[in-house]
Amino acid sequence: QHRRRNPDFSITNTDGETVSGGYVVFDTMKKLDPDFALFQGDMIYADNAIPPTKPIPEAIGGGIWVNNPSKDFIAVTLDEFRDNWKYNFGDEKMQEFLAQTPVFVQWDDHE
């Protein structure tokens, strides 16, 4: 099931298009039609919980980020670790980007 994280959050790209909800960066990157993407760690934060809400700094518009669904656990077991990956890959913008873009991934301390 696709769930859009924070549907009320939006940004305006440099071309003037407004992108709303979810991992908005993936829509921006997808428009560039890259040959590949290089992810250098922090694909997940297995060692941290993510709160259901978080303040957005006034410098970038203010308000409250609503993290729906929230990731209110620290991955300790293998099943929790897998759930953390499912949480991130549950974002529709990320799924659409990854469906058309090959990626190379370097893991780090959070994975």
Stockholm file with secondary structure:
# STOCKHOLM 1.0

chainA/1-111         QHRRRNPDFSITNTDGETVSGGYVVFDTMKKLDPDFALFQGDMIYADNAIPPTKPIPEAIGGGIWVNNPSKDFIAVTLDEFRDNWKYNFGDEKMQEFLAQTPVFVQWDDHE
#=GR chainA/1-111 SS CCCCSCTTCEEECTTSCEEESSCHHHHHHHHTCCSCEEEESCSCCTTSCBCSEEECCGGGTCSEEECSSCBCCCCCSHHHHHHHHHHHHTCHHHHHHHHHSCEEEECCTTC
#=GC SS_cons         CCCCSCTTCEEECTTSCEEESSCHHHHHHHHTCCSCEEEESCSCCTTSCBCSEEECCGGGTCSEEECSSCBCCCCCSHHHHHHHHHHHHTCHHHHHHHHHSCEEEECCTTC
//
